[in-house]
Amino acid sequence: MADQRHDGSRKRTVALAATAIAAMIPSLLLPLAPAAAQMLCSKPLQPLCSTDLQNVTDATERDRCVSDTDKYLDELRSYRDCLQTALEKADESLKRGEGFKSCLDSGRKDCSLKNDGDL
């Protein structure tokens, strides 16, 4: 009988903890919202075999290293492309910002900075 009450209490505690965690998730994601509008480029990890070929002792390991290196090079190209795109978007945002400041400096009252959220 005591074991059943203990199990029920534990289930309620787990359920409450899960509910509390679920309630916190949206607030944890809020700081990420501005970053989500930005381009996120992930630098790939270099294959382990590329730092120490002495550990590659047979043909199978060498083939695996070649395969890992091919994958790394593909990911590195994608990373470079992502960075280039992010740089182009940053340049566009900079130009829009400079145009906005120029408008403000001219004394106009209809100045606005639009579409800066897609950097």
Beta strands, then each sheet from edge to edge (+ up, - down):
end
